Amino acid sequence: MVAKKEETVVSLSLEDKDLQAKDVLLLLERHESECNIRYEAINEKLASQSETLKTLDMRMWGIAALIIATFLAEKLA
């Protein structure tokens, strides 16, 4: 038999007058977990963009070398 983890659903807002410290803690924990998921997605996207930028940088250096080589070839000919 597999035990299911019960999830507490809190539908409170900060405007509630009867807000208890434990309720605030639950809201904060839920907010932190959502933010952690969001930050992981952002970090993954940044890592993939970093690889793309490295590729573009290498292409740009290759084009610069081609331009210089073309200029030197014209001067020597």
Biotite code that builds the C-alpha atoms (Angstrom):
import biotite.structure as struc

atoms = struc.array([
    struc.Atom([0.000, 0.000, 0.000], chain_id="A", res_id=1, res_name="MET", atom_name="CA", element="C"),
    struc.Atom([1.359, 3.431, -0.958], chain_id="A", res_id=2, res_name="VAL", atom_name="CA", element="C"),
    struc.Atom([0.835, 6.245, 1.487], chain_id="A", res_id=3, res_name="ALA", atom_name="CA", element="C"),
    struc.Atom([-0.349, 9.454, -0.112], chain_id="A", res_id=4, res_name="LYS", atom_name="CA", element="C"),
    struc.Atom([1.100, 12.739, 1.011], chain_id="A", res_id=5, res_name="LYS", atom_name="CA", element="C"),
    struc.Atom([-1.657, 15.065, 2.052], chain_id="A", res_id=6, res_name="GLU", atom_name="CA", element="C"),
    struc.Atom([-1.347, 18.604, 0.777], chain_id="A", res_id=7, res_name="GLU", atom_name="CA", element="C"),
    struc.Atom([-2.814, 21.387, 2.811], chain_id="A", res_id=8, res_name="THR", atom_name="CA", element="C"),
    struc.Atom([-4.659, 23.908, 0.702], chain_id="A", res_id=9, res_name="VAL", atom_name="CA", element="C"),
    struc.Atom([-4.739, 27.337, 2.252], chain_id="A", res_id=10, res_name="VAL", atom_name="CA", element="C"),
    struc.Atom([-6.972, 29.918, 0.683], chain_id="A", res_id=11, res_name="SER", atom_name="CA", element="C"),
    struc.Atom([-6.103, 32.910, 2.778], chain_id="A", res_id=12, res_name="LEU", atom_name="CA", element="C"),
    struc.Atom([-5.082, 36.397, 1.911], chain_id="A", res_id=13, res_name="SER", atom_name="CA", element="C"),
    struc.Atom([-3.089, 38.855, 3.942], chain_id="A", res_id=14, res_name="LEU", atom_name="CA", element="C"),
    struc.Atom([-6.242, 40.946, 4.417], chain_id="A", res_id=15, res_name="GLU", atom_name="CA", element="C"),
    struc.Atom([-7.809, 38.248, 6.644], chain_id="A", res_id=16, res_name="ASP", atom_name="CA", element="C"),
    struc.Atom([-8.175, 39.459, 10.207], chain_id="A", res_id=17, res_name="LYS", atom_name="CA", element="C"),
    struc.Atom([-7.911, 35.964, 11.743], chain_id="A", res_id=18, res_name="ASP", atom_name="CA", element="C"),
    struc.Atom([-4.602, 35.149, 10.088], chain_id="A", res_id=19, res_name="LEU", atom_name="CA", element="C"),
    struc.Atom([-2.456, 32.977, 12.347], chain_id="A", res_id=20, res_name="GLN", atom_name="CA", element="C"),
    struc.Atom([1.323, 32.659, 12.298], chain_id="A", res_id=21, res_name="ALA", atom_name="CA", element="C"),
    struc.Atom([1.049, 29.051, 11.066], chain_id="A", res_id=22, res_name="LYS", atom_name="CA", element="C"),
    struc.Atom([-1.128, 30.241, 8.159], chain_id="A", res_id=23, res_name="ASP", atom_name="CA", element="C"),
    struc.Atom([1.435, 32.858, 7.219], chain_id="A", res_id=24, res_name="VAL", atom_name="CA", element="C"),
    struc.Atom([4.142, 30.196, 7.399], chain_id="A", res_id=25, res_name="LEU", atom_name="CA", element="C"),
    struc.Atom([2.157, 27.932, 5.045], chain_id="A", res_id=26, res_name="LEU", atom_name="CA", element="C"),
    struc.Atom([1.654, 30.782, 2.599], chain_id="A", res_id=27, res_name="LEU", atom_name="CA", element="C"),
    struc.Atom([5.343, 31.661, 2.746], chain_id="A", res_id=28, res_name="LEU", atom_name="CA", element="C"),
    struc.Atom([6.432, 28.050, 2.220], chain_id="A", res_id=29, res_name="GLU", atom_name="CA", element="C"),
    struc.Atom([4.164, 27.727, -0.802], chain_id="A", res_id=30, res_name="ARG", atom_name="CA", element="C"),
    struc.Atom([5.485, 30.995, -2.214], chain_id="A", res_id=31, res_name="HIS", atom_name="CA", element="C"),
    struc.Atom([9.094, 29.870, -1.706], chain_id="A", res_id=32, res_name="GLU", atom_name="CA", element="C"),
    struc.Atom([8.506, 26.555, -3.474], chain_id="A", res_id=33, res_name="SER", atom_name="CA", element="C"),
    struc.Atom([6.886, 28.308, -6.437], chain_id="A", res_id=34, res_name="GLU", atom_name="CA", element="C"),
    struc.Atom([9.785, 30.757, -6.613], chain_id="A", res_id=35, res_name="CYS", atom_name="CA", element="C"),
    struc.Atom([12.330, 27.926, -6.500], chain_id="A", res_id=36, res_name="ASN", atom_name="CA", element="C"),
    struc.Atom([10.653, 26.261, -9.482], chain_id="A", res_id=37, res_name="ILE", atom_name="CA", element="C"),
    struc.Atom([10.623, 29.585, -11.329], chain_id="A", res_id=38, res_name="ARG", atom_name="CA", element="C"),
    struc.Atom([14.302, 30.265, -10.562], chain_id="A", res_id=39, res_name="TYR", atom_name="CA", element="C"),
    struc.Atom([15.324, 26.801, -11.742], chain_id="A", res_id=40, res_name="GLU", atom_name="CA", element="C"),
    struc.Atom([13.600, 27.444, -15.079], chain_id="A", res_id=41, res_name="ALA", atom_name="CA", element="C"),
    struc.Atom([15.317, 30.823, -15.381], chain_id="A", res_id=42, res_name="ILE", atom_name="CA", element="C"),
    struc.Atom([18.733, 29.302, -14.631], chain_id="A", res_id=43, res_name="ASN", atom_name="CA", element="C"),
    struc.Atom([18.196, 26.568, -17.233], chain_id="A", res_id=44, res_name="GLU", atom_name="CA", element="C"),
    struc.Atom([17.249, 29.167, -19.843], chain_id="A", res_id=45, res_name="LYS", atom_name="CA", element="C"),
    struc.Atom([20.302, 31.285, -18.988], chain_id="A", res_id=46, res_name="LEU", atom_name="CA", element="C"),
    struc.Atom([22.590, 28.270, -19.296], chain_id="A", res_id=47, res_name="ALA", atom_name="CA", element="C"),
    struc.Atom([21.213, 27.415, -22.734], chain_id="A", res_id=48, res_name="SER", atom_name="CA", element="C"),
    struc.Atom([21.556, 31.032, -23.872], chain_id="A", res_id=49, res_name="GLN", atom_name="CA", element="C"),
    struc.Atom([25.148, 31.067, -22.632], chain_id="A", res_id=50, res_name="SER", atom_name="CA", element="C"),
    struc.Atom([25.967, 28.165, -24.967], chain_id="A", res_id=51, res_name="GLU", atom_name="CA", element="C"),
    struc.Atom([24.299, 29.979, -27.866], chain_id="A", res_id=52, res_name="THR", atom_name="CA", element="C"),
    struc.Atom([26.309, 33.126, -27.145], chain_id="A", res_id=53, res_name="LEU", atom_name="CA", element="C"),
    struc.Atom([29.562, 31.143, -27.098], chain_id="A", res_id=54, res_name="LYS", atom_name="CA", element="C"),
    struc.Atom([28.727, 29.727, -30.543], chain_id="A", res_id=55, res_name="THR", atom_name="CA", element="C"),
    struc.Atom([27.885, 33.163, -31.912], chain_id="A", res_id=56, res_name="LEU", atom_name="CA", element="C"),
    struc.Atom([31.087, 34.575, -30.443], chain_id="A", res_id=57, res_name="ASP", atom_name="CA", element="C"),
    struc.Atom([33.183, 31.934, -32.225], chain_id="A", res_id=58, res_name="MET", atom_name="CA", element="C"),
    struc.Atom([31.414, 32.663, -35.519], chain_id="A", res_id=59, res_name="ARG", atom_name="CA", element="C"),
    struc.Atom([32.076, 36.372, -35.105], chain_id="A", res_id=60, res_name="MET", atom_name="CA", element="C"),
    struc.Atom([35.805, 35.773, -34.503], chain_id="A", res_id=61, res_name="TRP", atom_name="CA", element="C"),
    struc.Atom([35.884, 33.563, -37.600], chain_id="A", res_id=62, res_name="GLY", atom_name="CA", element="C"),
    struc.Atom([34.329, 36.292, -39.728], chain_id="A", res_id=63, res_name="ILE", atom_name="CA", element="C"),
    struc.Atom([36.785, 38.855, -38.321], chain_id="A", res_id=64, res_name="ALA", atom_name="CA", element="C"),
    struc.Atom([39.700, 36.571, -39.233], chain_id="A", res_id=65, res_name="ALA", atom_name="CA", element="C"),
    struc.Atom([38.262, 36.141, -42.745], chain_id="A", res_id=66, res_name="LEU", atom_name="CA", element="C"),
    struc.Atom([37.980, 39.915, -43.223], chain_id="A", res_id=67, res_name="ILE", atom_name="CA", element="C"),
    struc.Atom([41.581, 40.463, -42.088], chain_id="A", res_id=68, res_name="ILE", atom_name="CA", element="C"),
    struc.Atom([42.830, 37.599, -44.280], chain_id="A", res_id=69, res_name="ALA", atom_name="CA", element="C"),
    struc.Atom([40.978, 39.053, -47.293], chain_id="A", res_id=70, res_name="THR", atom_name="CA", element="C"),
    struc.Atom([42.479, 42.497, -46.658], chain_id="A", res_id=71, res_name="PHE", atom_name="CA", element="C"),
    struc.Atom([45.997, 41.055, -46.351], chain_id="A", res_id=72, res_name="LEU", atom_name="CA", element="C"),
    struc.Atom([45.559, 38.936, -49.493], chain_id="A", res_id=73, res_name="ALA", atom_name="CA", element="C"),
    struc.Atom([44.555, 42.011, -51.494], chain_id="A", res_id=74, res_name="GLU", atom_name="CA", element="C"),
    struc.Atom([47.569, 43.985, -50.227], chain_id="A", res_id=75, res_name="LYS", atom_name="CA", element="C"),
    struc.Atom([50.023, 41.190, -51.065], chain_id="A", res_id=76, res_name="LEU", atom_name="CA", element="C"),
    struc.Atom([48.625, 40.513, -54.544], chain_id="A", res_id=77, res_name="ALA", atom_name="CA", element="C"),
])
